[in-house]
């Protein structure tokens, strides 16, 4: 089965919501407090933290501003997480797809 995107990684990438939860816990800051600072509802931030909602580009911009590390890192984390899970769901189908360069 092809491995996307993390080579032979057997363990899934950490969901960005878990990273947010860990940082807020370490800083001893509440979700409600940071949601207010980001101009989103506590439910919206809570859903990302719980892994029920993906980090959208708008949320990534807010998180990047809040944590001072830019939006791209949050989008990459979400993309890595999504690709890892999708590659397992489609594993057998992907194995059957032959690259165009092999068809000639």
N, CA, C and O atoms as CSV, one atom per row, in Angstrom:
chain,resi,resn,atom,element,x,y,z
A,1,UNK,N,N,0.847,-1.183,0.000
A,1,UNK,CA,C,0.000,0.000,0.000
A,1,UNK,C,C,0.887,1.239,0.000
A,1,UNK,O,O,1.823,1.319,0.796
A,2,UNK,N,N,0.616,2.204,-0.871
A,2,UNK,CA,C,1.404,3.434,-0.864
A,2,UNK,C,C,1.211,4.175,0.453
A,2,UNK,O,O,0.147,4.102,1.068
A,3,UNK,N,N,2.208,4.859,0.861
A,3,UNK,CA,C,2.145,5.614,2.112
A,3,UNK,C,C,2.123,7.108,1.799
A,3,UNK,O,O,3.086,7.635,1.241
A,4,UNK,N,N,1.045,7.791,2.148
A,4,UNK,CA,C,0.935,9.227,1.948
A,4,UNK,C,C,0.582,9.862,3.270
A,4,UNK,O,O,-0.302,9.335,3.946
A,5,UNK,N,N,1.185,10.930,3.689
A,5,UNK,CA,C,2.338,11.582,3.113
A,5,UNK,C,C,3.625,11.240,3.843
A,5,UNK,O,O,4.687,11.740,3.473
A,6,UNK,N,N,3.561,10.418,4.850
A,6,UNK,CA,C,4.668,10.327,5.800
A,6,UNK,C,C,5.513,9.075,5.654
A,6,UNK,O,O,5.927,8.496,6.658
A,7,UNK,N,N,5.775,8.646,4.440
A,7,UNK,CA,C,6.648,7.496,4.244
A,7,UNK,C,C,6.088,6.260,4.911
A,7,UNK,O,O,4.954,5.865,4.642
A,8,UNK,N,N,6.860,5.657,5.764
A,8,UNK,CA,C,6.442,4.408,6.400
A,8,UNK,C,C,5.831,4.639,7.782
A,8,UNK,O,O,5.796,3.724,8.605
A,9,UNK,N,N,5.365,5.818,8.029
A,9,UNK,CA,C,4.784,6.148,9.332
A,9,UNK,C,C,3.607,5.231,9.634
A,9,UNK,O,O,2.651,5.159,8.861
A,10,UNK,N,N,3.682,4.537,10.756
A,10,UNK,CA,C,2.600,3.627,11.146
A,10,UNK,C,C,1.606,4.315,12.078
A,10,UNK,O,O,0.423,3.973,12.094
A,11,UNK,N,N,2.076,5.258,12.831
A,11,UNK,CA,C,1.224,5.982,13.756
A,11,UNK,C,C,0.715,7.241,13.066
A,11,UNK,O,O,1.478,7.917,12.377
A,12,UNK,N,N,-0.564,7.564,13.240
A,12,UNK,CA,C,-1.099,8.758,12.571
A,12,UNK,C,C,-0.462,10.035,13.111
A,12,UNK,O,O,-0.059,10.092,14.273
A,13,UNK,N,N,-0.374,11.049,12.267
A,13,UNK,CA,C,0.085,12.351,12.759
A,13,UNK,C,C,-0.880,12.862,13.827
A,13,UNK,O,O,-2.062,12.515,13.833
A,14,UNK,N,N,-0.372,13.664,14.699
A,14,UNK,CA,C,-1.198,14.248,15.748
A,14,UNK,C,C,-2.172,15.245,15.134
A,14,UNK,O,O,-1.787,16.073,14.309
A,15,UNK,N,N,-3.426,15.162,15.540
A,15,UNK,CA,C,-4.424,16.126,15.075
A,15,UNK,C,C,-4.053,17.499,15.652
A,15,UNK,O,O,-3.663,17.592,16.816
A,16,UNK,N,N,-4.172,18.557,14.851
A,16,UNK,CA,C,-3.817,19.887,15.357
A,16,UNK,C,C,-4.601,20.282,16.606
A,16,UNK,O,O,-4.109,21.056,17.428
A,17,UNK,N,N,-5.799,19.765,16.753
A,17,UNK,CA,C,-6.576,20.070,17.957
A,17,UNK,C,C,-5.890,19.587,19.229
A,17,UNK,O,O,-5.991,20.227,20.275
A,18,UNK,N,N,-5.196,18.460,19.138
A,18,UNK,CA,C,-4.467,17.949,20.299
A,18,UNK,C,C,-3.308,18.870,20.652
A,18,UNK,O,O,-3.009,19.083,21.827
A,19,UNK,N,N,-2.661,19.412,19.634
A,19,UNK,CA,C,-1.558,20.359,19.869
A,19,UNK,C,C,-2.097,21.600,20.567
A,19,UNK,O,O,-1.499,22.088,21.526
A,20,UNK,N,N,-3.224,22.106,20.089
A,20,UNK,CA,C,-3.846,23.283,20.717
A,20,UNK,C,C,-4.170,22.979,22.169
A,20,UNK,O,O,-3.859,23.773,23.058
A,21,UNK,N,N,-4.793,21.834,22.414
A,21,UNK,CA,C,-5.159,21.454,23.778
A,21,UNK,C,C,-3.933,21.382,24.680
A,21,UNK,O,O,-3.965,21.857,25.815
A,22,UNK,N,N,-2.854,20.788,24.178
A,22,UNK,CA,C,-1.634,20.661,24.972
A,22,UNK,C,C,-1.030,22.023,25.311
A,22,UNK,O,O,-0.586,22.255,26.435
A,23,UNK,N,N,-1.021,22.924,24.319
A,23,UNK,CA,C,-0.461,24.258,24.548
A,23,UNK,C,C,-1.304,25.026,25.558
A,23,UNK,O,O,-0.770,25.636,26.484
A,24,UNK,N,N,-2.624,24.995,25.376
A,24,UNK,CA,C,-3.495,25.714,26.312
A,24,UNK,C,C,-3.360,25.158,27.713
A,24,UNK,O,O,-3.361,25.909,28.689
A,25,UNK,N,N,-3.245,23.832,27.818
A,25,UNK,CA,C,-3.079,23.195,29.122
A,25,UNK,C,C,-1.752,23.611,29.765
A,25,UNK,O,O,-1.701,23.942,30.950
A,26,UNK,N,N,-0.695,23.589,28.974
A,26,UNK,CA,C,0.627,23.975,29.487
A,26,UNK,C,C,0.628,25.423,29.964
A,26,UNK,O,O,1.212,25.749,30.998
A,27,UNK,N,N,-0.030,26.281,29.204
A,27,UNK,CA,C,-0.088,27.701,29.571
A,27,UNK,C,C,-1.159,28.000,30.625
A,27,UNK,O,O,-1.263,29.120,31.124
A,28,UNK,N,N,-1.950,26.977,30.952
A,28,UNK,CA,C,-3.047,27.129,31.927
A,28,UNK,C,C,-4.026,28.230,31.512
A,28,UNK,O,O,-4.406,29.102,32.295
A,29,UNK,N,N,-4.411,28.138,30.239
A,29,UNK,CA,C,-5.352,29.098,29.670
A,29,UNK,C,C,-6.594,28.324,29.241
A,29,UNK,O,O,-6.491,27.200,28.750
A,30,UNK,N,N,-7.750,28.917,29.424
A,30,UNK,CA,C,-8.989,28.222,29.075
A,30,UNK,C,C,-9.317,28.361,27.585
A,30,UNK,O,O,-8.924,29.319,26.920
A,31,UNK,N,N,-10.038,27.383,27.106
A,31,UNK,CA,C,-10.511,27.412,25.723
A,31,UNK,C,C,-11.396,28.637,25.509
A,31,UNK,O,O,-11.307,29.309,24.482
A,32,UNK,N,N,-12.237,28.914,26.476
A,32,UNK,CA,C,-13.156,30.061,26.382
A,32,UNK,C,C,-12.374,31.364,26.238
A,32,UNK,O,O,-12.721,32.214,25.417
A,33,UNK,N,N,-11.323,31.518,27.034
A,33,UNK,CA,C,-10.497,32.717,26.997
A,33,UNK,C,C,-9.857,32.895,25.622
A,33,UNK,O,O,-9.898,33.986,25.053
A,34,UNK,N,N,-9.277,31.845,25.098
A,34,UNK,CA,C,-8.581,31.938,23.813
A,34,UNK,C,C,-9.561,32.052,22.658
A,34,UNK,O,O,-9.270,32.727,21.670
A,35,UNK,N,N,-10.710,31.411,22.759
A,35,UNK,CA,C,-11.729,31.563,21.720
A,35,UNK,C,C,-12.138,33.030,21.625
A,35,UNK,O,O,-12.265,33.582,20.532
A,36,UNK,N,N,-12.341,33.649,22.779
A,36,UNK,CA,C,-12.710,35.063,22.796
A,36,UNK,C,C,-11.600,35.907,22.155
A,36,UNK,O,O,-11.883,36.809,21.367
A,37,UNK,N,N,-10.353,35.617,22.489
A,37,UNK,CA,C,-9.217,36.361,21.930
A,37,UNK,C,C,-9.128,36.192,20.413
A,37,UNK,O,O,-8.668,37.092,19.711
A,38,UNK,N,N,-9.567,35.041,19.914
A,38,UNK,CA,C,-9.505,34.745,18.476
A,38,UNK,C,C,-10.760,35.187,17.727
A,38,UNK,O,O,-10.830,35.059,16.504
A,39,UNK,N,N,-11.747,35.706,18.450
A,39,UNK,CA,C,-13.017,36.131,17.853
A,39,UNK,C,C,-13.774,34.959,17.233
A,39,UNK,O,O,-14.352,35.076,16.152
A,40,UNK,N,N,-13.759,33.818,17.941
A,40,UNK,CA,C,-14.567,32.662,17.557
A,40,UNK,C,C,-15.314,32.196,18.798
A,40,UNK,O,O,-14.968,32.564,19.921
A,41,UNK,N,N,-16.331,31.389,18.585
A,41,UNK,CA,C,-17.080,30.885,19.737
A,41,UNK,C,C,-16.269,29.797,20.437
A,41,UNK,O,O,-15.468,29.108,19.804
A,42,UNK,N,N,-16.477,29.648,21.732
A,42,UNK,CA,C,-15.816,28.556,22.449
A,42,UNK,C,C,-16.154,27.198,21.828
A,42,UNK,O,O,-15.326,26.287,21.833
A,43,UNK,N,N,-17.377,27.064,21.291
A,43,UNK,CA,C,-17.761,25.805,20.658
A,43,UNK,C,C,-16.922,25.548,19.406
A,43,UNK,O,O,-16.498,24.418,19.164
A,44,UNK,N,N,-16.683,26.592,18.612
A,44,UNK,CA,C,-15.892,26.433,17.390
A,44,UNK,C,C,-14.475,25.963,17.718
A,44,UNK,O,O,-13.965,25.034,17.091
A,45,UNK,N,N,-13.848,26.600,18.691
A,45,UNK,CA,C,-12.502,26.196,19.089
A,45,UNK,C,C,-12.525,24.828,19.758
A,45,UNK,O,O,-11.644,23.999,19.529
A,46,UNK,N,N,-13.527,24.602,20.575
A,46,UNK,CA,C,-13.670,23.307,21.242
A,46,UNK,C,C,-13.835,22.157,20.260
A,46,UNK,O,O,-13.309,21.067,20.483
A,47,UNK,N,N,-14.566,22.395,19.170
A,47,UNK,CA,C,-14.748,21.358,18.151
A,47,UNK,C,C,-13.441,21.022,17.442
A,47,UNK,O,O,-13.201,19.864,17.102
A,48,UNK,N,N,-12.595,22.026,17.216
A,48,UNK,CA,C,-11.281,21.761,16.623
A,48,UNK,C,C,-10.433,20.971,17.607
A,48,UNK,O,O,-9.792,19.988,17.234
A,49,UNK,N,N,-10.430,21.398,18.855
A,49,UNK,CA,C,-9.646,20.709,19.882
A,49,UNK,C,C,-10.084,19.254,20.016
A,49,UNK,O,O,-9.250,18.367,20.197
A,50,UNK,N,N,-11.374,19.011,19.927
A,50,UNK,CA,C,-11.912,17.646,20.051
A,50,UNK,C,C,-11.701,16.814,18.787
A,50,UNK,O,O,-11.970,15.613,18.782
A,51,UNK,N,N,-11.222,17.445,17.722
A,51,UNK,CA,C,-11.019,16.714,16.471
A,51,UNK,C,C,-12.292,16.510,15.684
A,51,UNK,O,O,-12.319,15.717,14.743
A,52,UNK,N,N,-13.348,17.213,16.053
A,52,UNK,CA,C,-14.631,17.090,15.363
A,52,UNK,C,C,-14.716,18.005,14.151
A,52,UNK,O,O,-15.525,17.779,13.251
A,53,UNK,N,N,-13.878,19.041,14.127
A,53,UNK,CA,C,-13.842,20.004,13.043
A,53,UNK,C,C,-12.404,20.139,12.571
A,53,UNK,O,O,-11.474,20.156,13.376
A,54,UNK,N,N,-12.231,20.235,11.253
A,54,UNK,CA,C,-10.893,20.432,10.698
A,54,UNK,C,C,-10.464,21.880,10.872
A,54,UNK,O,O,-11.290,22.784,10.998
A,55,UNK,N,N,-9.162,22.075,10.874
A,55,UNK,CA,C,-8.630,23.433,10.888
A,55,UNK,C,C,-8.812,24.006,9.481
A,55,UNK,O,O,-8.184,23.546,8.527
A,56,UNK,N,N,-9.665,24.998,9.369
A,56,UNK,CA,C,-9.927,25.661,8.089
A,56,UNK,C,C,-8.860,26.740,7.867
A,56,UNK,O,O,-8.133,27.093,8.796
A,57,UNK,N,N,-8.767,27.256,6.653
A,57,UNK,CA,C,-7.823,28.364,6.431
A,57,UNK,C,C,-8.082,29.564,7.361
A,57,UNK,O,O,-7.137,30.182,7.851
A,58,UNK,N,N,-9.338,29.886,7.598
A,58,UNK,CA,C,-9.638,31.010,8.491
A,58,UNK,C,C,-9.213,30.710,9.922
A,58,UNK,O,O,-8.647,31.568,10.600
A,59,UNK,N,N,-9.486,29.489,10.379
A,59,UNK,CA,C,-9.076,29.111,11.731
A,59,UNK,C,C,-7.548,29.079,11.814
A,59,UNK,O,O,-6.970,29.482,12.823
A,60,UNK,N,N,-6.893,28.598,10.746
A,60,UNK,CA,C,-5.428,28.557,10.728
A,60,UNK,C,C,-4.843,29.964,10.853
A,60,UNK,O,O,-3.849,30.165,11.552
A,61,UNK,N,N,-5.452,30.928,10.183
A,61,UNK,CA,C,-4.987,32.312,10.302
A,61,UNK,C,C,-5.113,32.803,11.743
A,61,UNK,O,O,-4.212,33.458,12.267
A,62,UNK,N,N,-6.232,32.480,12.369
A,62,UNK,CA,C,-6.438,32.898,13.758
A,62,UNK,C,C,-5.446,32.213,14.703
A,62,UNK,O,O,-4.861,32.856,15.574
A,63,UNK,N,N,-5.264,30.906,14.520
A,63,UNK,CA,C,-4.324,30.171,15.371
A,63,UNK,C,C,-2.895,30.669,15.165
A,63,UNK,O,O,-2.139,30.828,16.123
A,64,UNK,N,N,-2.534,30.914,13.907
A,64,UNK,CA,C,-1.199,31.413,13.610
A,64,UNK,C,C,-0.929,32.752,14.258
A,64,UNK,O,O,0.172,33.006,14.745
A,65,UNK,N,N,-1.930,33.603,14.264
A,65,UNK,CA,C,-1.801,34.920,14.908
A,65,UNK,C,C,-1.713,34.759,16.423
A,65,UNK,O,O,-0.876,35.388,17.071
A,66,UNK,N,N,-2.568,33.925,16.980
A,66,UNK,CA,C,-2.603,33.718,18.426
A,66,UNK,C,C,-1.278,33.156,18.946
A,66,UNK,O,O,-0.734,33.647,19.935
A,67,UNK,N,N,-0.769,32.131,18.277
A,67,UNK,CA,C,0.434,31.462,18.752
A,67,UNK,C,C,1.714,32.045,18.150
A,67,UNK,O,O,2.815,31.686,18.569
A,68,UNK,N,N,1.573,32.945,17.167
A,68,UNK,CA,C,2.732,33.605,16.597
A,68,UNK,C,C,3.580,32.735,15.683
A,68,UNK,O,O,4.764,33.008,15.484
A,69,UNK,N,N,2.975,31.678,15.122
A,69,UNK,CA,C,3.762,30.768,14.279
A,69,UNK,C,C,3.236,30.676,12.849
A,69,UNK,O,O,3.711,29.837,12.083
A,70,UNK,N,N,2.292,31.493,12.476
A,70,UNK,CA,C,1.784,31.508,11.111
A,70,UNK,C,C,0.718,30.458,10.837
A,70,UNK,O,O,0.614,29.456,11.544
A,71,UNK,N,N,-0.061,30.705,9.812
A,71,UNK,CA,C,-1.177,29.827,9.456
A,71,UNK,C,C,-0.728,28.529,8.809
A,71,UNK,O,O,-1.370,27.491,8.970
A,72,UNK,N,N,0.377,28.591,8.078
A,72,UNK,CA,C,0.798,27.439,7.280
A,72,UNK,C,C,1.033,26.192,8.119
A,72,UNK,O,O,0.684,25.090,7.698
A,73,UNK,N,N,1.613,26.351,9.291
A,73,UNK,CA,C,1.903,25.177,10.121
A,73,UNK,C,C,0.628,24.453,10.527
A,73,UNK,O,O,0.602,23.224,10.595
A,74,UNK,N,N,-0.433,25.215,10.797
A,74,UNK,CA,C,-1.706,24.606,11.201
A,74,UNK,C,C,-2.374,23.895,10.030
A,74,UNK,O,O,-2.966,22.828,10.195
A,75,UNK,N,N,-2.273,24.493,8.850
A,75,UNK,CA,C,-2.825,23.838,7.659
A,75,UNK,C,C,-2.032,22.581,7.310
A,75,UNK,O,O,-2.617,21.572,6.916
A,76,UNK,N,N,-0.701,22.631,7.451
A,76,UNK,CA,C,0.117,21.438,7.174
A,76,UNK,C,C,-0.206,20.313,8.148
A,76,UNK,O,O,-0.300,19.153,7.748
A,77,UNK,N,N,-0.375,20.648,9.410
A,77,UNK,CA,C,-0.735,19.613,10.394
A,77,UNK,C,C,-2.054,18.947,10.022
A,77,UNK,O,O,-2.178,17.723,10.077
A,78,UNK,N,N,-3.040,19.761,9.641
A,78,UNK,CA,C,-4.344,19.210,9.269
A,78,UNK,C,C,-4.212,18.363,8.011
A,78,UNK,O,O,-4.786,17.277,7.929
A,79,UNK,N,N,-3.459,18.855,7.032
A,79,UNK,CA,C,-3.281,18.122,5.775
A,79,UNK,C,C,-2.570,16.789,6.020
A,79,UNK,O,O,-2.984,15.765,5.475
A,80,UNK,N,N,-1.521,16.786,6.822
A,80,UNK,CA,C,-0.817,15.535,7.131
A,80,UNK,C,C,-1.747,14.534,7.797
A,80,UNK,O,O,-1.736,13.348,7.470
A,81,UNK,N,N,-2.548,15.020,8.729
A,81,UNK,CA,C,-3.508,14.168,9.440
A,81,UNK,C,C,-4.530,13.580,8.453
A,81,UNK,O,O,-4.797,12.378,8.466
A,82,UNK,N,N,-5.088,14.438,7.609
A,82,UNK,CA,C,-6.107,13.998,6.651
A,82,UNK,C,C,-5.540,13.022,5.624
A,82,UNK,O,O,-6.169,12.007,5.322
A,83,UNK,N,N,-4.354,13.321,5.084
A,83,UNK,CA,C,-3.749,12.440,4.085
A,83,UNK,C,C,-3.410,11.072,4.662
A,83,UNK,O,O,-3.598,10.056,3.993
A,84,UNK,N,N,-2.922,11.035,5.874
A,84,UNK,CA,C,-2.577,9.759,6.505
A,84,UNK,C,C,-3.820,8.876,6.604
A,84,UNK,O,O,-3.781,7.694,6.264
A,85,UNK,N,N,-4.922,9.462,7.074
A,85,UNK,CA,C,-6.160,8.689,7.225
A,85,UNK,C,C,-6.751,8.301,5.864
A,85,UNK,O,O,-7.236,7.183,5.696
A,86,UNK,N,N,-6.713,9.216,4.900
A,86,UNK,CA,C,-7.247,8.915,3.566
A,86,UNK,C,C,-6.443,7.811,2.895
A,86,UNK,O,O,-7.016,6.966,2.208
A,87,UNK,N,N,-5.132,7.802,3.079
A,87,UNK,CA,C,-4.312,6.774,2.436
A,87,UNK,C,C,-4.645,5.392,2.971
A,87,UNK,O,O,-4.524,4.405,2.245
A,88,UNK,N,N,-5.060,5.304,4.220
A,88,UNK,CA,C,-5.463,4.016,4.776
A,88,UNK,C,C,-6.841,3.606,4.289
A,88,UNK,O,O,-7.095,2.425,4.052
A,89,UNK,N,N,-7.726,4.572,4.141
A,89,UNK,CA,C,-9.067,4.268,3.625
A,89,UNK,C,C,-9.022,3.797,2.179
A,89,UNK,O,O,-9.773,2.901,1.793
A,90,UNK,N,N,-8.148,4.395,1.380
A,90,UNK,CA,C,-8.086,4.101,-0.050
A,90,UNK,C,C,-6.958,3.142,-0.421
A,90,UNK,O,O,-6.703,2.920,-1.604
A,91,UNK,N,N,-6.292,2.580,0.557
A,91,UNK,CA,C,-5.104,1.769,0.317
A,91,UNK,C,C,-5.204,0.782,-0.821
A,91,UNK,O,O,-4.359,0.796,-1.716
A,92,UNK,N,N,-6.218,-0.081,-0.817
A,92,UNK,CA,C,-6.362,-1.105,-1.846
A,92,UNK,C,C,-6.644,-0.480,-3.209
A,92,UNK,O,O,-6.103,-0.922,-4.222
A,93,UNK,N,N,-7.485,0.541,-3.233
A,93,UNK,CA,C,-7.795,1.211,-4.495
A,93,UNK,C,C,-6.568,1.906,-5.066
A,93,UNK,O,O,-6.326,1.849,-6.272
A,94,UNK,N,N,-5.796,2.560,-4.212
A,94,UNK,CA,C,-4.596,3.251,-4.680
A,94,UNK,C,C,-3.581,2.272,-5.255
A,94,UNK,O,O,-2.885,2.587,-6.221
A,95,UNK,N,N,-3.498,1.087,-4.663
A,95,UNK,CA,C,-2.552,0.075,-5.140
A,95,UNK,C,C,-2.885,-0.374,-6.561
A,95,UNK,O,O,-1.998,-0.802,-7.300
A,96,UNK,N,N,-4.146,-0.280,-6.944
A,96,UNK,CA,C,-4.578,-0.706,-8.277
A,96,UNK,C,C,-4.387,0.362,-9.354
A,96,UNK,O,O,-4.450,0.057,-10.545
A,97,UNK,N,N,-4.157,1.586,-8.954
A,97,UNK,CA,C,-3.998,2.686,-9.913
A,97,UNK,C,C,-2.565,2.694,-10.422
A,97,UNK,O,O,-1.609,2.793,-9.653
A,98,UNK,N,N,-2.448,2.587,-11.726
A,98,UNK,CA,C,-1.121,2.585,-12.354
A,98,UNK,C,C,-0.819,4.002,-12.851
A,98,UNK,O,O,-1.670,4.626,-13.485
A,99,UNK,N,N,0.372,4.510,-12.571
A,99,UNK,CA,C,0.741,5.829,-13.054
A,99,UNK,C,C,0.706,5.881,-14.590
A,99,UNK,O,O,0.994,4.882,-15.250
A,100,UNK,N,N,0.359,7.027,-15.146
A,100,UNK,CA,C,0.288,7.200,-16.592
A,100,UNK,C,C,1.623,6.842,-17.233
A,100,UNK,O,O,1.655,6.262,-18.319
A,101,UNK,N,N,2.705,7.179,-16.579
A,101,UNK,CA,C,4.027,6.905,-17.155
A,101,UNK,C,C,4.282,5.399,-17.324
A,101,UNK,O,O,5.108,5.014,-18.152
A,102,UNK,N,N,3.593,4.540,-16.560
A,102,UNK,CA,C,3.737,3.083,-16.677
A,102,UNK,C,C,2.856,2.504,-17.791
A,102,UNK,O,O,3.075,1.375,-18.232
A,103,UNK,N,N,1.870,3.271,-18.242
A,103,UNK,CA,C,0.913,2.763,-19.221
A,103,UNK,C,C,1.467,2.792,-20.655
A,103,UNK,O,O,0.956,2.090,-21.527
A,104,UNK,N,N,2.473,3.573,-20.893
A,104,UNK,CA,C,2.993,3.734,-22.251
A,104,UNK,C,C,3.754,2.537,-22.742
A,104,UNK,O,O,4.246,2.539,-23.870
